[in-house]
């Protein structure tokens, strides 16, 4: 796939070594270099590392804008890629459920998505990967899951347990359970039966999770837990080897994770909206106390970059430190040594942001233009002499 010609971007404020400074960025063959190359003037812009998004489920709405109106998976992946790229992501994990819920969150659909992503990836502009959100009460699918993650090279799994929430809903808010069942395309009675069958397997869950952890360790898969409600739950998952605390629902759960030196991941929409849409702990309060390491898109890609600006404007983080929460830190957690920073030899993954409007006008992924818009697009397309020379 074609990359940018050898170019040196000058005049911009570039994020390097934890600070924004007026500098130059040279790119050749999809990598960052220090060579003297034909120049492009980016005065008035910021150049920041590409966003590494560890959890995004907005793709579900691109595949099925309405529960009863699904589109082909490949079409959903294309629109997801455009959505993520337009908002600065250069590496993105799609958070796909492997759940008793059924429908788009079933093991069947998860395996179909894995296969479609394998076929899509060679022509993709972004590095798109899959995170499996694994419901704990499915021990009967263990061998199938291990086989699937092995075949498709899945590198990230998060343990979920939404069964208590669903059972509480069945007894106290049956109308909400009916809406949940409808969303998954099931009659409410059939959905309730799924809950009971899952609850009946509770005694098998501890051994099931232990066997999965052993398999994940053998395969080199990073794994963690989702929606930990308290410190005890986080400690149990940590003892299992699940070192990442994704979306802890309470301050105590997040504090326990930090005490155990486990990274805490929260949703960027939680920051932008000023709180959790489900009534859980506010991400801003965790960040203020040093109990949050990474922000992810969750259900809304635009919130990634916007959250960094919110934190900077509020004085909770400098912009470089806030941006590290969506670039350098997630790259480090996932052991991706070639991205998250703008150092020599790294992948040419970066975003170009208009300093005044704060709009992302370009996303470059491995030296390829994944998104280009605004005044920067006019600058690129106006026949810039240096660009023409570089292309030649």
LOKEPA-146381 format. One record per residue (C-alpha): residue number from 1; x negated, y, z; chain; residue in three letters. Coordinates in nm, 3 decimals, decimal comma, padded with zeros to 5 digits. Each point is the difference from the previous one (the first is absolute). Layout:
NUM | X | Y | Z | A | Ala
...
***
This chain:
1 | 00,000 | 00,000 | 00,000 | A | Unk
2 | -00,138 | 00,342 | -00,102 | A | Unk
3 | -00,150 | 00,223 | 00,268 | A | Unk
4 | -00,080 | 00,369 | -00,004 | A | Unk
5 | -00,306 | 00,095 | -00,203 | A | Unk
6 | -00,308 | 00,092 | 00,208 | A | Unk
7 | 00,096 | 00,327 | 00,172 | A | Unk
8 | -00,110 | 00,228 | 00,283 | A | Unk
9 | 00,280 | 00,178 | 00,183 | A | Unk
10 | -00,115 | 00,334 | 00,142 | A | Unk
11 | 00,143 | 00,295 | 00,192 | A | Unk
12 | 00,233 | -00,201 | 00,226 | A | Unk
13 | -00,009 | -00,053 | 00,376 | A | Unk
14 | -00,094 | -00,366 | 00,033 | A | Unk
15 | 00,049 | -00,214 | 00,311 | A | Unk
16 | -00,331 | -00,163 | 00,088 | A | Unk
17 | -00,157 | -00,102 | 00,331 | A | Unk
18 | 00,307 | 00,111 | 00,191 | A | Unk
19 | 00,004 | 00,358 | -00,134 | A | Unk
20 | 00,138 | 00,198 | -00,291 | A | Unk
21 | -00,271 | 00,185 | -00,188 | A | Unk
22 | -00,041 | 00,150 | -00,346 | A | Unk
23 | -00,185 | -00,271 | -00,184 | A | Unk
24 | -00,011 | -00,199 | -00,322 | A | Unk
25 | 00,120 | -00,352 | -00,073 | A | Unk
26 | -00,147 | -00,201 | -00,287 | A | Unk
27 | 00,187 | -00,299 | -00,142 | A | Unk
28 | -00,130 | -00,255 | -00,250 | A | Unk
29 | 00,139 | -00,342 | -00,093 | A | Unk
30 | 00,253 | 00,005 | 00,281 | A | Unk
31 | -00,256 | 00,074 | 00,272 | A | Unk
32 | -00,123 | 00,306 | 00,187 | A | Unk
33 | -00,354 | 00,101 | -00,095 | A | Unk
34 | -00,234 | 00,293 | 00,054 | A | Unk
35 | -00,084 | 00,048 | -00,367 | A | Unk
36 | 00,004 | 00,332 | -00,185 | A | Unk
37 | 00,290 | -00,043 | -00,242 | A | Unk
38 | 00,232 | 00,220 | -00,211 | A | Unk
39 | 00,193 | 00,218 | 00,241 | A | Unk
40 | 00,368 | 00,064 | 00,068 | A | Unk
41 | 00,086 | 00,301 | 00,216 | A | Unk
42 | 00,233 | -00,084 | 00,289 | A | Unk
43 | -00,014 | 00,335 | 00,174 | A | Unk
44 | 00,311 | 00,043 | 00,215 | A | Unk
45 | 00,036 | -00,371 | 00,072 | A | Unk
46 | -00,080 | -00,250 | 00,273 | A | Unk
47 | -00,148 | -00,339 | -00,087 | A | Unk
48 | 00,078 | -00,264 | 00,263 | A | Unk
49 | -00,047 | -00,379 | 00,010 | A | Unk
50 | 00,278 | -00,210 | -00,150 | A | Unk
51 | 00,261 | -00,118 | 00,247 | A | Unk
52 | -00,021 | -00,360 | 00,125 | A | Unk
53 | 00,358 | -00,091 | 00,093 | A | Unk
54 | 00,023 | -00,311 | 00,218 | A | Unk
55 | 00,381 | -00,034 | 00,006 | A | Unk
56 | 00,260 | 00,122 | -00,246 | A | Unk
57 | 00,344 | -00,147 | -00,061 | A | Unk
58 | 00,139 | 00,272 | -00,227 | A | Unk
59 | -00,049 | -00,248 | -00,284 | A | Unk
60 | 00,318 | -00,176 | 00,116 | A | Unk
61 | 00,206 | 00,297 | -00,118 | A | Unk
62 | -00,178 | 00,003 | -00,335 | A | Unk
63 | 00,081 | -00,367 | -00,053 | A | Unk
64 | 00,355 | 00,021 | 00,137 | A | Unk
65 | 00,129 | 00,360 | 00,019 | A | Unk
66 | 00,320 | -00,158 | 00,128 | A | Unk
67 | 00,025 | -00,343 | 00,164 | A | Unk
68 | 00,225 | -00,126 | -00,277 | A | Unk
69 | -00,200 | 00,161 | -00,282 | A | Unk
70 | -00,348 | -00,155 | -00,019 | A | Unk
71 | -00,235 | 00,077 | -00,287 | A | Unk
72 | -00,285 | -00,217 | -00,133 | A | Unk
73 | -00,289 | -00,015 | 00,245 | A | Unk
74 | -00,249 | 00,119 | -00,262 | A | Unk
75 | 00,206 | 00,315 | -00,057 | A | Unk
76 | 00,006 | 00,063 | 00,375 | A | Unk
77 | -00,375 | -00,040 | 00,023 | A | Unk
78 | -00,056 | 00,253 | -00,279 | A | Unk
79 | 00,218 | 00,263 | 00,166 | A | Unk
80 | -00,152 | -00,075 | 00,341 | A | Unk
81 | -00,347 | 00,057 | -00,144 | A | Unk
82 | 00,104 | 00,336 | -00,145 | A | Unk
83 | 00,162 | 00,100 | 00,329 | A | Unk
84 | -00,306 | -00,095 | 00,205 | A | Unk
85 | -00,246 | 00,161 | -00,243 | A | Unk
86 | 00,193 | 00,327 | -00,013 | A | Unk
87 | -00,042 | 00,024 | 00,377 | A | Unk
88 | -00,371 | -00,079 | 00,016 | A | Unk
89 | -00,021 | -00,374 | 00,062 | A | Unk
90 | -00,281 | -00,184 | -00,176 | A | Unk
91 | 00,021 | -00,324 | 00,203 | A | Unk
92 | 00,343 | -00,115 | 00,115 | A | Unk
93 | 00,135 | -00,303 | 00,181 | A | Unk
94 | 00,365 | -00,076 | -00,076 | A | Unk
95 | 00,164 | -00,127 | 00,319 | A | Unk
96 | 00,203 | -00,303 | -00,105 | A | Unk
97 | 00,203 | -00,197 | 00,251 | A | Unk
98 | -00,006 | -00,378 | 00,038 | A | Unk
99 | 00,316 | -00,025 | 00,201 | A | Unk
100 | 00,310 | -00,197 | 00,093 | A | Unk
101 | 00,197 | 00,303 | -00,123 | A | Unk
102 | 00,007 | -00,126 | -00,357 | A | Unk
103 | 00,043 | 00,203 | -00,317 | A | Unk
104 | -00,289 | 00,231 | -00,080 | A | Unk
105 | -00,159 | -00,096 | 00,333 | A | Unk
106 | 00,006 | -00,375 | -00,050 | A | Unk
107 | -00,297 | -00,233 | -00,058 | A | Unk
108 | 00,134 | -00,061 | -00,352 | A | Unk
109 | -00,014 | 00,370 | -00,086 | A | Unk
110 | -00,336 | 00,042 | 00,173 | A | Unk
111 | -00,153 | -00,269 | -00,221 | A | Unk
112 | 00,159 | 00,152 | -00,310 | A | Unk
113 | -00,147 | 00,340 | 00,091 | A | Unk
114 | -00,344 | -00,155 | 00,057 | A | Unk
115 | 00,008 | -00,151 | -00,348 | A | Unk
116 | 00,121 | 00,321 | -00,163 | A | Unk
117 | -00,267 | 00,205 | 00,178 | A | Unk
118 | -00,268 | -00,243 | -00,117 | A | Unk
119 | 00,116 | 00,058 | -00,358 | A | Unk
120 | 00,033 | 00,377 | 00,049 | A | Unk
121 | -00,335 | 00,060 | 00,169 | A | Unk
122 | -00,236 | -00,027 | -00,303 | A | Unk
123 | 00,167 | 00,301 | -00,165 | A | Unk
124 | 00,069 | 00,195 | 00,319 | A | Unk
125 | -00,144 | 00,346 | 00,059 | A | Unk
126 | 00,003 | -00,045 | 00,377 | A | Unk
127 | -00,136 | -00,280 | 00,215 | A | Unk
128 | 00,337 | -00,147 | 00,100 | A | Unk
129 | 00,005 | -00,282 | 00,255 | A | Unk
130 | 00,256 | -00,182 | 00,209 | A | Unk
131 | 00,051 | -00,004 | 00,374 | A | Unk
132 | 00,223 | -00,283 | 00,121 | A | Unk
133 | 00,234 | 00,099 | 00,283 | A | Unk
134 | 00,048 | -00,344 | 00,148 | A | Unk
135 | 00,300 | -00,070 | 00,220 | A | Unk
136 | -00,120 | -00,219 | 00,285 | A | Unk
137 | 00,301 | -00,236 | 00,017 | A | Unk
138 | -00,062 | -00,183 | -00,327 | A | Unk
139 | -00,225 | -00,292 | 00,102 | A | Unk
140 | 00,148 | -00,221 | -00,271 | A | Unk
141 | -00,160 | 00,222 | -00,266 | A | Unk
142 | -00,355 | -00,004 | 00,141 | A | Unk
143 | -00,160 | -00,227 | -00,261 | A | Unk
144 | 00,178 | 00,183 | -00,278 | A | Unk
145 | -00,123 | 00,336 | 00,127 | A | Unk
146 | -00,361 | -00,113 | 00,040 | A | Unk
147 | 00,009 | -00,140 | -00,352 | A | Unk
148 | 00,144 | 00,323 | -00,140 | A | Unk
149 | -00,249 | 00,235 | 00,168 | A | Unk
150 | -00,285 | -00,228 | -00,110 | A | Unk
151 | 00,112 | -00,015 | -00,365 | A | Unk
152 | 00,064 | 00,372 | -00,027 | A | Unk
153 | -00,292 | 00,130 | 00,203 | A | Unk
154 | 00,213 | 00,179 | 00,262 | A | Unk
155 | -00,233 | 00,177 | 00,243 | A | Unk
156 | 00,238 | 00,154 | 00,256 | A | Unk
157 | 00,281 | -00,150 | 00,211 | A | Unk
158 | 00,204 | 00,160 | 00,276 | A | Unk
159 | 00,211 | -00,201 | 00,247 | A | Unk
160 | 00,358 | 00,127 | 00,039 | A | Unk
161 | 00,272 | -00,112 | 00,236 | A | Unk
162 | 00,324 | 00,177 | -00,080 | A | Unk
163 | 00,212 | -00,284 | 00,134 | A | Unk
164 | 00,069 | 00,158 | 00,344 | A | Unk
165 | 00,116 | 00,318 | -00,174 | A | Unk
166 | 00,228 | -00,197 | -00,230 | A | Unk
167 | 00,147 | -00,211 | 00,281 | A | Unk
168 | 00,068 | 00,312 | 00,207 | A | Unk
169 | 00,167 | 00,155 | -00,301 | A | Unk
170 | 00,218 | -00,310 | -00,050 | A | Unk
171 | 00,133 | 00,023 | 00,355 | A | Unk
172 | 00,022 | 00,378 | 00,046 | A | Unk
173 | 00,036 | 00,152 | -00,349 | A | Unk
174 | 00,146 | -00,258 | -00,238 | A | Unk
175 | 00,080 | 00,271 | -00,256 | A | Unk
176 | -00,373 | 00,075 | -00,029 | A | Unk
177 | -00,075 | -00,370 | -00,041 | A | Unk
178 | 00,258 | -00,013 | -00,278 | A | Unk
179 | -00,173 | 00,291 | -00,176 | A | Unk
180 | -00,336 | -00,176 | 00,039 | A | Unk
181 | 00,147 | -00,321 | -00,145 | A | Unk
182 | 00,148 | 00,193 | -00,292 | A | Unk
183 | -00,336 | 00,163 | -00,070 | A | Unk
184 | -00,154 | -00,346 | -00,026 | A | Unk
185 | 00,287 | -00,124 | -00,219 | A | Unk
186 | 00,142 | -00,246 | 00,256 | A | Unk
187 | 00,344 | -00,044 | 00,159 | A | Unk
188 | -00,019 | 00,097 | 00,363 | A | Unk
189 | 00,082 | -00,353 | 00,120 | A | Unk
190 | -00,282 | -00,148 | -00,205 | A | Unk
191 | -00,235 | 00,268 | 00,128 | A | Unk
192 | 00,099 | -00,073 | 00,360 | A | Unk
193 | -00,070 | -00,369 | -00,064 | A | Unk
194 | -00,352 | 00,093 | -00,112 | A | Unk
195 | -00,052 | 00,178 | 00,331 | A | Unk
196 | 00,108 | -00,301 | 00,200 | A | Unk
197 | -00,219 | -00,238 | -00,200 | A | Unk
198 | -00,298 | 00,230 | 00,054 | A | Unk
199 | 00,073 | 00,025 | 00,372 | A | Unk
200 | 00,015 | -00,379 | 00,021 | A | Unk
201 | -00,364 | -00,019 | -00,115 | A | Unk
202 | -00,128 | 00,223 | 00,282 | A | Unk
203 | -00,175 | -00,287 | 00,179 | A | Unk
204 | -00,213 | -00,066 | -00,309 | A | Unk
205 | -00,114 | 00,360 | -00,043 | A | Unk
206 | -00,308 | 00,013 | 00,231 | A | Unk
207 | -00,167 | -00,302 | -00,162 | A | Unk
208 | 00,108 | 00,124 | -00,344 | A | Unk
209 | -00,171 | 00,336 | 00,053 | A | Unk
210 | -00,315 | -00,167 | 00,131 | A | Unk
211 | -00,027 | -00,217 | -00,311 | A | Unk
212 | 00,056 | 00,304 | -00,221 | A | Unk
213 | -00,270 | 00,196 | 00,184 | A | Unk
214 | -00,244 | -00,287 | -00,052 | A | Unk
215 | 00,081 | -00,003 | -00,372 | A | Unk
216 | -00,031 | 00,377 | -00,031 | A | Unk
217 | -00,338 | -00,006 | 00,173 | A | Unk
218 | -00,116 | -00,271 | -00,238 | A | Unk
219 | 00,119 | 00,199 | -00,302 | A | Unk
220 | -00,140 | 00,334 | 00,120 | A | Unk
221 | 00,343 | 00,161 | 00,019 | A | Unk
222 | 00,047 | 00,310 | 00,217 | A | Unk
223 | 00,307 | -00,035 | 00,221 | A | Unk
224 | 00,187 | 00,189 | 00,267 | A | Unk
225 | 00,346 | 00,052 | 00,148 | A | Unk
226 | 00,287 | 00,236 | -00,075 | A | Unk
227 | 00,234 | 00,186 | 00,239 | A | Unk
228 | -00,163 | -00,114 | 00,324 | A | Unk
229 | 00,246 | 00,114 | 00,272 | A | Unk
230 | -00,241 | -00,013 | 00,297 | A | Unk
231 | -00,355 | -00,062 | 00,110 | A | Unk
232 | 00,059 | -00,367 | 00,081 | A | Unk
233 | 00,115 | -00,071 | -00,355 | A | Unk
234 | -00,304 | 00,178 | -00,142 | A | Unk
235 | -00,229 | -00,198 | 00,229 | A | Unk
236 | 00,155 | -00,332 | -00,105 | A | Unk
237 | -00,047 | 00,079 | -00,367 | A | Unk
238 | -00,353 | 00,121 | 00,063 | A | Unk
239 | -00,088 | -00,326 | 00,176 | A | Unk
240 | 00,126 | -00,176 | -00,310 | A | Unk
241 | -00,241 | 00,204 | -00,215 | A | Unk
242 | 00,252 | 00,251 | -00,135 | A | Unk
243 | -00,212 | 00,308 | 00,061 | A | Unk
244 | 00,204 | 00,269 | -00,177 | A | Unk
245 | 00,293 | 00,169 | 00,179 | A | Unk
246 | 00,234 | 00,122 | -00,271 | A | Unk
247 | 00,282 | 00,233 | 00,106 | A | Unk
248 | 00,003 | -00,068 | 00,376 | A | Unk
249 | 00,340 | 00,115 | 00,117 | A | Unk
250 | -00,105 | 00,136 | 00,341 | A | Unk
251 | -00,281 | 00,204 | 00,148 | A | Unk
252 | -00,098 | -00,292 | 00,225 | A | Unk
253 | -00,044 | -00,235 | -00,295 | A | Unk
254 | -00,221 | 00,251 | -00,182 | A | Unk
255 | -00,201 | 00,076 | 00,315 | A | Unk
256 | -00,059 | -00,371 | 00,056 | A | Unk
257 | -00,126 | -00,038 | -00,357 | A | Unk
258 | -00,245 | 00,285 | 00,044 | A | Unk
259 | -00,118 | -00,137 | 00,334 | A | Unk
260 | -00,081 | -00,322 | -00,185 | A | Unk
261 | -00,166 | 00,198 | -00,280 | A | Unk
262 | 00,256 | -00,113 | -00,258 | A | Unk
263 | 00,089 | 00,245 | -00,278 | A | Unk
264 | 00,347 | 00,154 | 00,022 | A | Unk
265 | 00,192 | 00,073 | -00,320 | A | Unk
266 | 00,301 | 00,231 | -00,017 | A | Unk
267 | 00,221 | 00,128 | -00,278 | A | Unk
268 | -00,077 | 00,334 | -00,163 | A | Unk
269 | 00,376 | 00,074 | -00,033 | A | Unk
270 | 00,018 | -00,014 | 00,381 | A | Unk
271 | -00,251 | 00,289 | 00,009 | A | Unk
272 | 00,165 | 00,203 | -00,276 | A | Unk
273 | 00,352 | -00,037 | 00,142 | A | Unk
274 | -00,115 | 00,065 | 00,355 | A | Unk
275 | 00,105 | -00,338 | 00,133 | A | Unk
276 | 00,100 | -00,357 | -00,074 | A | Unk
277 | 00,307 | -00,054 | -00,214 | A | Unk
278 | 00,084 | -00,302 | 00,219 | A | Unk
279 | -00,045 | 00,173 | 00,335 | A | Unk
280 | -00,340 | -00,150 | 00,086 | A | Unk
281 | -00,304 | 00,187 | 00,133 | A | Unk
282 | -00,098 | 00,312 | -00,194 | A | Unk
283 | -00,324 | -00,034 | -00,196 | A | Unk
284 | -00,099 | 00,358 | 00,083 | A | Unk
285 | 00,001 | -00,079 | 00,372 | A | Unk
286 | -00,228 | -00,299 | -00,056 | A | Unk
287 | -00,235 | 00,202 | -00,220 | A | Unk
288 | -00,018 | 00,277 | 00,260 | A | Unk
289 | -00,117 | -00,258 | 00,255 | A | Unk
290 | -00,246 | -00,171 | -00,233 | A | Unk
291 | 00,216 | -00,312 | -00,029 | A | Unk
292 | 00,043 | -00,012 | -00,378 | A | Unk
293 | -00,272 | -00,073 | -00,255 | A | Unk
294 | 00,175 | -00,031 | -00,337 | A | Unk
295 | 00,307 | 00,136 | -00,174 | A | Unk
296 | 00,178 | -00,189 | -00,278 | A | Unk
297 | 00,272 | 00,085 | -00,249 | A | Unk
298 | 00,256 | -00,241 | 00,150 | A | Unk
299 | 00,310 | 00,083 | -00,207 | A | Unk
300 | -00,112 | 00,339 | -00,148 | A | Unk
301 | -00,318 | 00,057 | -00,204 | A | Unk
302 | 00,016 | 00,384 | 00,010 | A | Unk
303 | -00,042 | -00,008 | 00,378 | A | Unk
304 | -00,357 | -00,129 | -00,020 | A | Unk
305 | -00,171 | 00,326 | -00,101 | A | Unk
306 | 00,268 | 00,215 | 00,159 | A | Unk
307 | -00,065 | -00,158 | 00,341 | A | Unk
308 | -00,367 | 00,098 | -00,021 | A | Unk
309 | 00,099 | 00,363 | -00,056 | A | Unk
310 | 00,255 | -00,018 | 00,285 | A | Unk
311 | -00,270 | -00,120 | 00,240 | A | Unk
312 | -00,245 | 00,267 | -00,118 | A | Unk
313 | 00,257 | 00,280 | 00,023 | A | Unk
314 | 00,100 | -00,113 | 00,350 | A | Unk
315 | -00,363 | 00,001 | 00,111 | A | Unk
316 | 00,011 | -00,368 | 00,099 | A | Unk
317 | -00,269 | -00,090 | -00,254 | A | Unk
318 | -00,223 | 00,185 | -00,239 | A | Unk
319 | 00,093 | -00,067 | -00,362 | A | Unk
320 | -00,311 | -00,222 | -00,048 | A | Unk
321 | 00,089 | -00,203 | 00,310 | A | Unk
322 | 00,367 | -00,023 | -00,098 | A | Unk
323 | -00,095 | -00,107 | -00,354 | A | Unk
324 | -00,227 | -00,271 | 00,143 | A | Unk
325 | 00,313 | -00,158 | 00,151 | A | Unk
326 | 00,125 | -00,071 | -00,353 | A | Unk
327 | -00,333 | -00,067 | -00,173 | A | Unk
328 | -00,326 | -00,085 | 00,180 | A | Unk
329 | 00,150 | -00,171 | 00,306 | A | Unk
330 | 00,240 | -00,236 | -00,180 | A | Unk
331 | -00,277 | -00,088 | -00,247 | A | Unk
332 | -00,227 | -00,088 | 00,292 | A | Unk
333 | 00,268 | -00,210 | 00,171 | A | Unk
334 | 00,048 | -00,202 | -00,319 | A | Unk
335 | -00,378 | -00,028 | -00,052 | A | Unk
336 | 00,009 | 00,189 | -00,331 | A | Unk
337 | -00,346 | 00,151 | 00,006 | A | Unk
338 | 00,028 | 00,153 | -00,348 | A | Unk
339 | 00,281 | 00,249 | 00,064 | A | Unk
340 | 00,145 | 00,250 | 00,246 | A | Unk
341 | -00,299 | 00,235 | -00,036 | A | Unk
342 | -00,158 | 00,202 | -00,281 | A | Unk
343 | -00,354 | -00,132 | 00,028 | A | Unk
344 | -00,242 | -00,102 | -00,272 | A | Unk
345 | 00,072 | -00,347 | -00,137 | A | Unk
346 | 00,360 | -00,008 | 00,126 | A | Unk
347 | 00,300 | -00,059 | -00,223 | A | Unk
348 | 00,110 | 00,324 | -00,160 | A | Unk
349 | 00,326 | 00,013 | 00,198 | A | Unk
350 | 00,103 | 00,356 | 00,075 | A | Unk
351 | 00,285 | 00,248 | -00,008 | A | Unk
352 | -00,011 | 00,361 | -00,118 | A | Unk
353 | 00,225 | 00,236 | 00,199 | A | Unk
354 | 00,084 | 00,361 | -00,081 | A | Unk
355 | -00,126 | 00,201 | 00,297 | A | Unk
356 | 00,292 | 00,245 | 00,007 | A | Unk
357 | 00,296 | -00,226 | -00,079 | A | Unk
358 | -00,146 | -00,313 | 00,162 | A | Unk
359 | 00,138 | -00,201 | -00,288 | A | Unk
360 | -00,182 | -00,308 | -00,119 | A | Unk
361 | -00,069 | 00,078 | -00,365 | A | Unk
362 | -00,227 | -00,294 | -00,081 | A | Unk
363 | -00,064 | -00,348 | 00,132 | A | Unk
364 | -00,308 | -00,178 | -00,134 | A | Unk
365 | -00,027 | -00,371 | 00,070 | A | Unk
366 | -00,329 | -00,177 | -00,080 | A | Unk
367 | -00,072 | 00,283 | -00,243 | A | Unk
368 | 00,336 | -00,032 | -00,178 | A | Unk
369 | 00,266 | 00,271 | -00,012 | A | Unk
370 | 00,295 | -00,146 | 00,190 | A | Unk
371 | 00,184 | 00,332 | 00,037 | A | Unk
372 | -00,050 | 00,346 | -00,153 | A | Unk
373 | 00,233 | 00,300 | 00,028 | A | Unk
374 | 00,036 | 00,370 | 00,069 | A | Unk
375 | -00,257 | 00,267 | -00,080 | A | Unk
376 | -00,275 | -00,261 | 00,010 | A | Unk
377 | 00,160 | -00,188 | -00,289 | A | Unk
378 | 00,000 | 00,320 | -00,203 | A | Unk
379 | -00,365 | 00,047 | 00,085 | A | Unk
380 | -00,082 | -00,354 | -00,113 | A | Unk
381 | 00,213 | 00,021 | -00,314 | A | Unk
382 | -00,096 | 00,349 | -00,110 | A | Unk
383 | -00,294 | -00,129 | -00,198 | A | Unk
384 | -00,264 | 00,063 | 00,266 | A | Unk
385 | -00,329 | -00,001 | -00,191 | A | Unk
386 | -00,185 | -00,207 | 00,257 | A | Unk
387 | 00,268 | -00,267 | -00,004 | A | Unk
388 | -00,027 | -00,025 | -00,376 | A | Unk
389 | -00,377 | -00,027 | 00,017 | A | Unk
390 | 00,024 | -00,269 | 00,266 | A | Unk
391 | 00,247 | -00,201 | -00,205 | A | Unk
392 | -00,238 | 00,011 | -00,294 | A | Unk
***
